[in-house]
Amino acid sequence: MTLSLPRTSRLSVFVLALIYTSLSFGVATSSAPLAAQNSGAYYTATLAQPAEDNRVVARGVAWACQGTTCVANRGNSRPTRICRGLVREVGEITAFKVEGEELAEDRLARCNGN
């Protein structure tokens, strides 16, 4: 009694696994900042300088950055703390929105450490 698959079946399984892996990798590395902006990200930050990395984790929040714009889903802390955490990772922030609403100037100044 043989428990192995015929050669053509093994090749089919290998090809399907390769296709599945390629599709999964493509979805995982797709352009997240544009998708997040269009789907209504919870936080949106405008940076003074473009971010060096397109993915940043600050205070437990995963940010997707493109140029001077970073977007993220909701975190567990207050918006000012989330903002301050991002400042520590990417530098000065010129505007910070929470659900589309601008953070007040005094709170943005505290976020930037001023």
Contact map, one row per residue, 1 for C-alpha under 8 A:
111000000000000000000000000000000000000000000000000000000000000000000000000000000000000000000000000000000000000000
111100000000000000000000000000000000000000000000000000000000000000000000000000000000000000000000000000000000000000
111110000000000000000000000000000000000000000000000000000000000000000000000000000000000000000000000000000000000000
011111000000000000000000000000000000000000000000000000000000000000000000000000000000000000000000000000000000000000
001111101100000000000000000000000000000000000000000000000000000000000000000000000000000000000000000000000000000000
000111111100000000000000000000000000000000000000000000000000000000000000000000000000000000000000000000000000000000
000011111110000000000000000000000000000000000000000000000000000000000000000000000000000000000000000000000000000000
000001111111000000000000000000000000000000000000000000000000000000000000000000000000000000000000000000000000000000
000011111111100000000000000000000000000000000000000000000000000000000000000000000000000000000000000000000000000000
000011111111110000000000000000000000000000000000000000000000000000000000000000000000000000000000000000000000000000
000000111111111000000000000000000000000000000000000000000000000000000000000000000000000000000000000000000000000000
000000011111111100000000000000000000000000000000000000000000000000000000000000000000000000000000000000000000000000
000000001111111110000000000000000000000000000000000000000000000000000000000000000000000000000000000000000000000000
000000000111111111000000000000000000000000000000000000000000000000000000000000000000000000000000000000000000000000
000000000011111111100000000000000000000000000000000000000000000000000000000000000000000000000000000000000000000000
000000000001111111110000000000000000000000000000000000000000000000000000000000000000000000000000000000000000000000
000000000000111111111000000000000000000000000000000000000000000000000000000000000000000000000000000000000000000000
000000000000011111111100000000000000000000000000000000000000000000000000000000000000000000000000000000000000000000
000000000000001111111110000000000000000000000000000000000000000000000000000000000000000000000000000000000000000000
000000000000000111111111000000000000000000000000000000000000000000000000000000000000000000000000000000000000000000
000000000000000011111111100000000000000000000000000000000000000000000000000000000000000000000000000000000000000000
000000000000000001111111110000000000000000000000000000000000000000000000000000000000000000000000000000000000000000
000000000000000000111111111000000000000000000000000000000000000000000000000000000000000000000000000000000000000000
000000000000000000011111111100000000000000000000000000000000000000000000000000000000000000000000000000000000000000
000000000000000000001111111110000000000000000000000000000000000000000000000000000000000000000000000000000000000000
000000000000000000000111111111000000000000000000000000000000000000000000000000000000000000000000000000000000000000
000000000000000000000011111111000000000000000000000000000000000000000000000000000000000000000000000000000000000000
000000000000000000000001111111000000000000000000000000000000000000000000000000000000000000000000000000000000000000
000000000000000000000000111111110000000000000000000000000000000000000000000000000000000000000000000000000000000000
000000000000000000000000011111110000000000000000000000000000000000000000000000000000000000000000000000000000000000
000000000000000000000000000011111110000000000000000000000000000000000000000000000000000000000000000000000000000000
000000000000000000000000000011111111000000000000000000000000000100000000000000000000000000000000000000000000000000
000000000000000000000000000000111111100000000000000000000000000111000110000000000000000000000000000000000000000000
000000000000000000000000000000111111110000000000000000000000000000000000000000000000000000000000000000000000000000
000000000000000000000000000000111111111000000000000000000000000000000000000000000000000000000000000000000000000000
000000000000000000000000000000011111111110000000000000000000000000000011000000000000000000000000000000000000000000
000000000000000000000000000000001111111110000000000000000000000000000010000000000000000000000000000000000000000000
000000000000000000000000000000000111111110000000000000000000000000000000000000000000000000000000000000000000000000
000000000000000000000000000000000011111110000000000000000000000000000000000000000000000000000000000000000000000000
000000000000000000000000000000000001111111000000000000000000000000000000000000000000000000000000001000000000000000
000000000000000000000000000000000001111111110000000000000000000000000011110000000000000000000000001000000000000000
000000000000000000000000000000000000000111110000000000000000000000000011110000000000000000000000111100000000000000
000000000000000000000000000000000000000011111000000000000000000000000011110000000000000000000001111100000000000000
000000000000000000000000000000000000000011111100000000000000000000001111000000000000000000000001110100000000000000
000000000000000000000000000000000000000000111110000000000000000000001110000000000000000000001111100000000000000000
000000000000000000000000000000000000000000011111000000000000000000011100000000000000000000001111000000000000000000
000000000000000000000000000000000000000000001111111000000000000000011100000000000000000001111110000000000000000000
000000000000000000000000000000000000000000000111110000000000000000010000000000000000000000111100000000000000000000
000000000000000000000000000000000000000000000011111000000000000000010000000000000000000000110000000000000000000000
000000000000000000000000000000000000000000000011111100000000000001111000000000000000000000000000000000000000000000
000000000000000000000000000000000000000000000010111111000000000011110000000000000000000001000000000000000000000000
000000000000000000000000000000000000000000000000011111000000000000000000000000000000000001000000000000000000000000
000000000000000000000000000000000000000000000000001111110000000010000000000000000000000000000000000000000000000000
000000000000000000000000000000000000000000000000001111110000000111000000000000000000000000000000000000000000000000
000000000000000000000000000000000000000000000000000011111000011110000000000000000000000000000000000000000000000000
000000000000000000000000000000000000000000000000000011111100011110000000000000000000000010000000000000000000000000
000000000000000000000000000000000000000000000000000000111111111000000000000000000000010000000000000000000000000000
000000000000000000000000000000000000000000000000000000011111111000000000000000000100110110000000000000000000000000
000000000000000000000000000000000000000000000000000000001111100000000000000000000100110000000000000000000000000000
000000000000000000000000000000000000000000000000000000001111110000000000001000000000000000000000000000000000000000
000000000000000000000000000000000000000000000000000000001111111000000001111000000100000000000000000000000000000000
000000000000000000000000000000000000000000000000000000111101111100000001100000000000000000000000000000000000000000
000000000000000000000000000000000000000000000000000000111100111110000111100000000000000000000000000000000000000000
000000000000000000000000000000011000000000000000000001110000011111000111000000000000000000000000000000000000000000
000000000000000000000000000000001000000000000000001011110000001111111110000000000000000000000000000000000000000000
000000000000000000000000000000001000000000000000011001000000000111111100000000000000000000000000000000000000000000
000000000000000000000000000000000000000000000000011000000000000011111000000000000000000000000000000000000000000000
000000000000000000000000000000000000000000000111111000000000000011111100000000000000000000000000000000000000000000
000000000000000000000000000000000000000000011110010000000000000011111110000000000000000000000000000000000000000000
000000000000000000000000000000001000000000011110000000000000001111011111000000000000000000000000000000000000000000
000000000000000000000000000000001001100011111000000000000000001110001111100000000000000000000000000000000000000000
000000000000000000000000000000000001000011110000000000000000111100000111110000000000000000000000000000000000000000
000000000000000000000000000000000000000011100000000000000000111000000011111000000000000000000000000000000000000000
000000000000000000000000000000000000000011100000000000000000100000000001111100000000000000000000000000000000000000
000000000000000000000000000000000000000000000000000000000001100000000000111110000100000000000000000000000000000000
000000000000000000000000000000000000000000000000000000000000000000000000011111000000000000000000000000000000000000
000000000000000000000000000000000000000000000000000000000000000000000000001111101100000000000000000000000000000000
000000000000000000000000000000000000000000000000000000000000000000000000000111111100000000000000000000000000000000
000000000000000000000000000000000000000000000000000000000000000000000000000011111110000000000000010000000000000000
000000000000000000000000000000000000000000000000000000000000000000000000000001111111000000000000000000000011011000
000000000000000000000000000000000000000000000000000000000000000000000000000011111111100000000000000000000000001000
000000000000000000000000000000000000000000000000000000000110100000000000001011111111110000000000000000000000000000
000000000000000000000000000000000000000000000000000000000000000000000000000000111111111000000001000000000001001000
000000000000000000000000000000000000000000000000000000000000000000000000000000011111111100000000000000000000011110
000000000000000000000000000000000000000000000000000000000110000000000000000000001111111110000000000000000000000000
000000000000000000000000000000000000000000000000000000001110000000000000000000000111111111100000000000000000000000
000000000000000000000000000000000000000000000000000000000000000000000000000000000011111111111000000000000000001100
000000000000000000000000000000000000000000000000000000000100000000000000000000000001111111100000000000000000000000
000000000000000000000000000000000000000000000000000000010100000000000000000000000000111111100000000000000000000000
000000000000000000000000000000000000000000000010001100000000000000000000000000000000011111110000000000000000000000
000000000000000000000000000000000000000000000011100000000000000000000000000000000000011111111000000000000000000000
000000000000000000000000000000000000000000000011100000000000000000000000000000000000001001111100000000000000000100
000000000000000000000000000000000000000000001111000000000000000000000000000000000000001000111111000000000001000100
000000000000000000000000000000000000000000001111000000000000000000000000000000000000000000011111000000000001000000
000000000000000000000000000000000000000000001110000000000000000000000000000000000000000000001111100001100001000000
000000000000000000000000000000000000000000111100000000000000000000000000000000000010000000001111110001100001000000
000000000000000000000000000000000000000001111000000000000000000000000000000000000000000000000011111111100000000000
000000000000000000000000000000000000000001110000000000000000000000000000000000100000000000000001111111100000000000
000000000000000000000000000000000000000111100000000000000000000000000000000000000000000000000000111110000000000000
000000000000000000000000000000000000000001110000000000000000000000000000000000000000000000000000111111000000000000
000000000000000000000000000000000000000000000000000000000000000000000000000000000000000000000000111111100000000000
000000000000000000000000000000000000000000000000000000000000000000000000000000000000000000000011110111110000000000
000000000000000000000000000000000000000000000000000000000000000000000000000000000000000000000011110011111011000000
000000000000000000000000000000000000000000000000000000000000000000000000000000000000000000000000000001111111000000
000000000000000000000000000000000000000000000000000000000000000000000000000000000000000000000000000000111111100000
000000000000000000000000000000000000000000000000000000000000000000000000000000000000000000000000000000011111110000
000000000000000000000000000000000000000000000000000000000000000000000000000000010000000000000000000000111111111000
000000000000000000000000000000000000000000000000000000000000000000000000000000010010000000001111000000111111111100
000000000000000000000000000000000000000000000000000000000000000000000000000000000000000000000000000000001111111111
000000000000000000000000000000000000000000000000000000000000000000000000000000010001000000000000000000000111111111
000000000000000000000000000000000000000000000000000000000000000000000000000000011011001000000000000000000011111111
000000000000000000000000000000000000000000000000000000000000000000000000000000000001001000011000000000000001111111
000000000000000000000000000000000000000000000000000000000000000000000000000000000001000000000000000000000000111111
000000000000000000000000000000000000000000000000000000000000000000000000000000000000000000000000000000000000111111
